[in-house]
Amino acid sequence: MKKLVAIMLCFVMLFSFAAVFAFAEGETAETVTVTFYDEDGKTVIDTVSAVKGTSPVGPENPTKARQDGDPEWEFKGWIGEDGNVYYRNTLPVVTEDTSFTAKFVKMYDDEDNITIMSFLASIFERLNKIFAQISTYFEELTKSVQKLIG
């Protein structure tokens, strides 16, 4: 009896799934267009279609070319129309045509390096003066101790 019930349940489940898939095959999912722009907001990097009500997957992280004297840039994500920054696999659910713009941040530039190097040079200069004073102090202390000892 248990085998008969189990077999009947299997048939019911099989026909239920078949009905669901047959219904789904006849429908077409509504899609929206998601456009990814370079940081200028004009140059299209990629355009994808996404099923309405799902989260699209963005393109691979873009790069920003470095020219002589320019700073190095790092891609930080996609700025959505809501102003929030998203990453490739964490884009929000889309329900209408949407766009995202690349966000880059400056890593460093030559002026930053010069400023840091100048600051470090001034610190080393001060330390050299302090060590010179300490060295002079120990020399005088050594001479004084030698006089006392005799």
Secondary structure as the mmCIF struct_conf table of DSSP 4:
data_model
#
loop_
_struct_conf.conf_type_id
_struct_conf.id
_struct_conf.beg_label_comp_id
_struct_conf.beg_label_asym_id
_struct_conf.beg_label_seq_id
_struct_conf.end_label_comp_id
_struct_conf.end_label_asym_id
_struct_conf.end_label_seq_id
HELX_RH_AL_P HELX_RH_AL_P1 LYS A 2 GLY A 26
STRN STRN1 THR A 31 TYR A 37
TURN_TY1_P TURN_TY1_P1 GLU A 39 ASP A 40
BEND BEND1 GLY A 41 THR A 43
STRN STRN2 VAL A 44 VAL A 51
TURN_TY1_P TURN_TY1_P2 LYS A 52 GLY A 53
STRN STRN3 THR A 54 THR A 54
HELX_LH_PP_P HELX_LH_PP_P1 GLY A 58 PRO A 59
BEND BEND2 GLU A 60 GLU A 60
HELX_LH_PP_P HELX_LH_PP_P2 ASN A 61 PRO A 62
TURN_TY1_P TURN_TY1_P3 ASP A 68 GLY A 69
HELX_LH_PP_P HELX_LH_PP_P3 ASP A 70 PRO A 71
STRN STRN4 GLU A 72 GLY A 80
TURN_TY1_P TURN_TY1_P4 GLU A 81 ASP A 82
BEND BEND3 GLY A 83 GLY A 83
STRN STRN5 VAL A 85 TYR A 86
TURN_TY1_P TURN_TY1_P5 ARG A 88 ASN A 89
HELX_LH_PP_P HELX_LH_PP_P4 LEU A 91 VAL A 93
STRN STRN6 VAL A 94 VAL A 94
BEND BEND4 THR A 95 GLU A 96
STRN STRN7 THR A 98 TYR A 108
HELX_RH_AL_P HELX_RH_AL_P2 ASP A 110 ILE A 149
#
